[in-house]
Amino acid sequence: MCAQANTGTVLDRILESRRAEVEHRKKVLPETALKYGVQAASPLRDFASALTRPGINVIAELKPASPSRGVLREPFDPVGLAQALESAGAAALSVLTEPEFFRGSLKDLRDARKSVKVPTLRKDFVFDPWQVWETRANDADSFLLITGTLPDSQLRELLALGRELGMEPLVEVHTREELDRAIAAEARIIGVNNRNLKTLEVRTDTSFELIDAIPEECIAISESGIRTHAELLKLCAAGFDAFLIGTRLMLSSDPAAVLGELLGAGAQAK
């Protein structure tokens, strides 16, 4: 684990770190400057459409480290990984930008996106409108909102700003209560994270338990803990449109080959 703090849950420590970092960066880089950066940003790619194409749609996640597993890849080459995973069939990319616990960066995001044609999601802990402007100024096509870390008013505000900037956010849930809140906020892309962010325990059953409550008109994504082609087929049959896979790829010596195995001969079976 990269952080030195030893009180509270991992999620508590990450959020504390991110709030301090964002407050500092807001003083260094005012929102007005970010808005100028947005004007020069690359044209958006359609994240939602990439997740609903025929076949098994995998969002391949690039992350150097994680709180649960420590360092995953060293050296970490976001450009090489992005290009290899796109060639192997990734529908989109997710790039970690949280620096302390995941060793990510906005530079990783920019470099990876610039090297591919598929849409790219910024994976971070977003809670401030300033971060949404920062996300678009750094060329991301979408960003993550974690329902469990946001009050309803903030969730709605960040959803609205993302859409104003042309980015449809991925709204992540872990429980039925969080799912109900995401639906009430009119989320259109809903991700069920099988990892409990407080305990770091992974249960793929979480996806199966929640899928029936996700509205048909929403794009449903299953995240974390998916390891085989057979699991992907079961989740497809249950009603999921796309899948976010990171650690399984990052721990492999050949992430593109692993993604190919996950997609398998049944990639058109959905």
C-alpha positions as CSV (number, residue, x, y, z in Angstrom):
1,M,0.0,0.0,0.0
2,C,1.4,3.4,-1.0
3,A,-0.1,5.6,1.7
4,Q,1.4,6.0,5.1
5,A,-1.8,6.8,7.1
6,N,-3.1,4.0,9.4
7,T,-6.4,5.3,10.6
8,G,-9.8,4.9,9.0
9,T,-10.7,2.8,6.0
10,V,-8.7,2.8,2.8
11,L,-11.5,4.8,1.1
12,D,-11.4,7.4,3.9
13,R,-7.7,7.9,3.6
14,I,-7.9,8.2,-0.2
15,L,-10.7,10.8,0.0
16,E,-8.8,12.8,2.6
17,S,-5.7,12.8,0.4
18,R,-7.7,13.8,-2.7
19,R,-9.5,16.6,-1.0
20,A,-6.2,18.1,0.2
21,E,-4.6,17.7,-3.2
22,V,-7.6,19.3,-5.0
23,E,-7.7,22.2,-2.6
24,H,-4.0,22.9,-3.3
25,R,-4.4,22.5,-7.1
26,K,-7.4,24.8,-7.2
27,K,-5.2,27.6,-5.8
28,V,-2.4,26.9,-8.3
29,L,-4.7,26.4,-11.3
30,P,-8.0,28.4,-11.1
31,E,-11.1,27.1,-12.8
32,T,-11.0,30.0,-15.3
33,A,-7.7,28.6,-16.6
34,L,-9.1,25.2,-16.9
35,K,-12.0,26.5,-19.0
36,Y,-9.5,27.9,-21.5
37,G,-7.9,24.5,-21.5
38,V,-11.3,22.9,-22.3
39,Q,-11.6,25.1,-25.4
40,A,-8.3,23.6,-26.7
41,A,-9.2,20.0,-25.8
42,S,-9.4,17.2,-28.4
43,P,-12.8,16.4,-29.8
44,L,-14.8,14.0,-27.6
45,R,-15.3,10.3,-28.4
46,D,-18.6,8.7,-27.7
47,F,-18.0,6.6,-24.5
48,A,-21.7,5.4,-24.2
49,S,-21.8,4.1,-27.8
50,A,-18.6,2.2,-27.3
51,L,-20.2,0.3,-24.5
52,T,-23.2,-0.8,-26.4
53,R,-21.7,-2.2,-29.6
54,P,-22.3,-5.9,-30.5
55,G,-20.1,-8.4,-28.7
56,I,-18.4,-8.3,-25.3
57,N,-17.4,-4.8,-24.5
58,V,-14.5,-4.5,-22.1
59,I,-13.2,-1.3,-20.6
60,A,-9.5,-2.1,-20.1
61,E,-8.1,-0.3,-17.1
62,L,-4.5,1.0,-16.9
63,K,-3.2,1.4,-13.4
64,P,0.3,1.1,-12.0
65,A,-0.8,0.1,-8.5
66,S,-3.8,-0.5,-6.2
67,P,-4.4,-0.3,-2.4
68,S,-5.3,-4.0,-2.3
69,R,-2.3,-5.4,-4.3
70,G,0.4,-2.7,-4.1
71,V,2.5,-2.2,-7.3
72,L,1.0,-4.0,-10.3
73,R,3.3,-3.0,-13.1
74,E,6.8,-1.6,-13.0
75,P,7.8,-0.1,-15.3
76,F,4.4,1.2,-16.3
77,D,4.0,2.2,-20.0
78,P,0.6,3.8,-20.6
79,V,1.1,4.3,-24.3
80,G,2.3,0.7,-25.0
81,L,-0.5,-0.7,-22.8
82,A,-3.2,1.4,-24.4
83,Q,-2.2,0.5,-28.0
84,A,-1.8,-3.2,-27.2
85,L,-5.2,-3.4,-25.4
86,E,-7.0,-1.4,-28.2
87,S,-5.5,-3.9,-30.7
88,A,-6.7,-6.8,-28.6
89,G,-10.3,-5.5,-28.7
90,A,-10.9,-3.2,-25.8
91,A,-14.0,-1.1,-26.4
92,A,-12.7,1.7,-24.2
93,L,-9.9,2.5,-21.7
94,S,-10.0,3.5,-18.1
95,V,-6.9,5.3,-16.8
96,L,-6.2,5.8,-13.1
97,T,-5.1,9.4,-12.3
98,E,-5.0,9.2,-8.4
99,P,-1.3,9.6,-7.6
100,E,-0.8,8.4,-4.0
101,F,-2.6,5.1,-3.7
102,F,-2.7,4.1,-7.4
103,R,0.4,5.9,-8.7
104,G,-1.6,7.3,-11.6
105,S,-1.4,10.7,-13.2
106,L,-3.2,13.0,-15.7
107,K,-0.1,12.6,-17.9
108,D,-0.8,8.9,-18.1
109,L,-4.4,9.7,-19.2
110,R,-3.3,12.2,-21.9
111,D,-0.6,10.0,-23.2
112,A,-2.8,6.9,-23.4
113,R,-5.7,8.6,-25.0
114,K,-3.5,10.3,-27.6
115,S,-2.2,7.0,-28.7
116,V,-5.5,5.3,-29.4
117,K,-8.9,5.8,-31.1
118,V,-11.2,4.4,-28.4
119,P,-12.9,6.5,-25.7
120,T,-11.0,7.0,-22.4
121,L,-12.5,7.2,-18.9
122,R,-10.7,9.2,-16.2
123,K,-10.7,6.9,-13.1
124,D,-10.4,8.9,-9.9
125,F,-12.3,10.2,-6.9
126,V,-14.2,13.1,-8.3
127,F,-16.2,15.3,-5.9
128,D,-15.6,18.9,-7.0
129,P,-16.8,20.7,-10.2
130,W,-13.2,21.9,-10.6
131,Q,-12.2,18.2,-11.2
132,V,-14.8,17.9,-14.0
133,W,-13.3,20.9,-15.8
134,E,-9.8,19.4,-15.2
135,T,-11.0,16.1,-16.6
136,R,-12.2,17.6,-19.9
137,A,-9.1,19.9,-20.2
138,N,-7.0,16.7,-20.1
139,D,-8.9,15.2,-23.0
140,A,-10.9,12.5,-21.2
141,D,-14.2,11.4,-22.7
142,S,-15.9,10.4,-19.4
143,F,-15.2,10.2,-15.7
144,L,-16.1,8.1,-12.7
145,L,-18.6,9.2,-10.0
146,I,-18.7,7.0,-6.9
147,T,-22.2,7.3,-5.5
148,G,-21.1,6.2,-2.0
149,T,-18.8,9.1,-1.7
150,L,-21.2,11.8,-2.8
151,P,-24.4,13.3,-1.3
152,D,-27.4,13.4,-3.7
153,S,-27.1,17.1,-4.5
154,Q,-23.4,16.8,-5.4
155,L,-24.0,13.7,-7.5
156,R,-26.6,15.5,-9.5
157,E,-24.4,18.6,-9.9
158,L,-21.5,16.7,-11.2
159,L,-23.7,14.6,-13.6
160,A,-25.1,17.8,-15.0
161,L,-21.7,19.5,-15.5
162,G,-20.3,16.4,-17.1
163,R,-23.2,16.4,-19.6
164,E,-22.8,20.1,-20.2
165,L,-19.2,19.4,-21.2
166,G,-20.3,16.5,-23.4
167,M,-19.1,13.7,-21.0
168,E,-21.6,11.2,-19.8
169,P,-20.2,10.0,-16.4
170,L,-19.9,6.4,-15.2
171,V,-21.8,6.3,-11.9
172,E,-20.5,3.5,-9.7
173,V,-22.6,1.7,-7.0
174,H,-21.9,-1.1,-4.6
175,T,-25.3,-1.6,-2.9
176,R,-29.0,-1.5,-3.7
177,E,-29.4,1.7,-1.7
178,E,-26.6,3.3,-3.8
179,L,-28.2,2.0,-7.0
180,D,-31.5,3.6,-6.0
181,R,-29.8,6.9,-5.4
182,A,-28.0,6.7,-8.8
183,I,-31.3,6.0,-10.6
184,A,-33.0,8.8,-8.8
185,A,-30.1,11.1,-10.0
186,E,-30.9,10.0,-13.5
187,A,-27.6,8.3,-14.1
188,R,-27.4,6.8,-17.6
189,I,-24.3,4.6,-17.3
190,I,-24.3,2.6,-14.1
191,G,-21.4,0.5,-12.9
192,V,-21.7,-2.2,-10.3
193,N,-18.4,-2.5,-8.5
194,N,-17.9,-6.0,-7.1
195,R,-15.2,-4.6,-4.8
196,N,-16.2,-3.2,-1.5
197,L,-14.2,0.0,-1.3
198,K,-14.1,-0.1,2.5
199,T,-13.0,-3.6,3.0
200,L,-11.5,-4.3,-0.5
201,E,-13.4,-7.6,-0.5
202,V,-14.5,-8.7,-4.0
203,R,-17.8,-10.5,-4.7
204,T,-18.9,-10.9,-8.3
205,D,-22.3,-12.0,-6.9
206,T,-22.9,-8.3,-6.2
207,S,-23.4,-7.8,-10.0
208,F,-25.9,-10.6,-10.2
209,E,-27.8,-9.3,-7.1
210,L,-28.2,-5.8,-8.6
211,I,-28.6,-6.2,-12.3
212,D,-32.4,-6.7,-12.2
213,A,-32.9,-3.4,-10.5
214,I,-30.9,-1.4,-13.2
215,P,-33.4,0.2,-15.6
216,E,-33.4,-1.3,-19.2
217,E,-32.6,2.2,-20.6
218,C,-29.4,2.4,-18.6
219,I,-26.0,1.0,-19.7
220,A,-25.0,-1.6,-17.1
221,I,-21.3,-2.3,-16.4
222,S,-19.9,-4.9,-14.1
223,E,-16.6,-3.9,-12.5
224,S,-13.8,-5.8,-10.7
225,G,-13.1,-9.5,-10.0
226,I,-13.8,-10.8,-13.5
227,R,-11.3,-13.4,-14.4
228,T,-12.6,-15.7,-17.2
229,H,-14.4,-15.7,-20.5
230,A,-17.1,-17.9,-18.9
231,E,-17.8,-15.3,-16.2
232,L,-18.1,-12.6,-18.9
233,L,-20.7,-14.8,-20.8
234,K,-22.7,-15.3,-17.6
235,L,-22.7,-11.6,-16.9
236,C,-23.7,-10.8,-20.5
237,A,-26.6,-13.3,-20.2
238,A,-27.6,-11.6,-16.9
239,G,-28.0,-8.3,-18.8
240,F,-24.7,-6.4,-18.5
241,D,-23.6,-4.3,-21.5
242,A,-19.9,-3.9,-20.6
243,F,-17.2,-4.8,-18.1
244,L,-14.3,-3.0,-16.5
245,I,-11.2,-5.1,-16.0
246,G,-8.0,-3.9,-14.6
247,T,-5.9,-5.9,-12.1
248,R,-6.3,-9.1,-14.1
249,L,-4.7,-7.4,-17.1
250,M,-2.1,-5.3,-15.2
251,L,-0.7,-8.4,-13.4
252,S,-0.1,-10.3,-16.6
253,S,3.2,-10.3,-18.5
254,D,1.0,-10.0,-21.7
255,P,-2.1,-8.0,-21.0
256,A,-3.2,-8.0,-24.6
257,A,-3.1,-11.8,-24.7
258,V,-5.2,-12.0,-21.5
259,L,-7.8,-9.6,-22.9
260,G,-8.0,-11.8,-26.1
261,E,-8.6,-14.8,-23.9
262,L,-11.3,-13.0,-21.9
263,L,-13.1,-11.9,-25.1
264,G,-12.7,-15.4,-26.4
265,A,-14.4,-17.1,-29.4
266,G,-17.8,-16.0,-27.9
267,A,-17.1,-12.3,-28.4
268,Q,-20.1,-12.1,-30.8
269,A,-22.3,-14.2,-28.6
270,K,-24.1,-11.4,-26.8
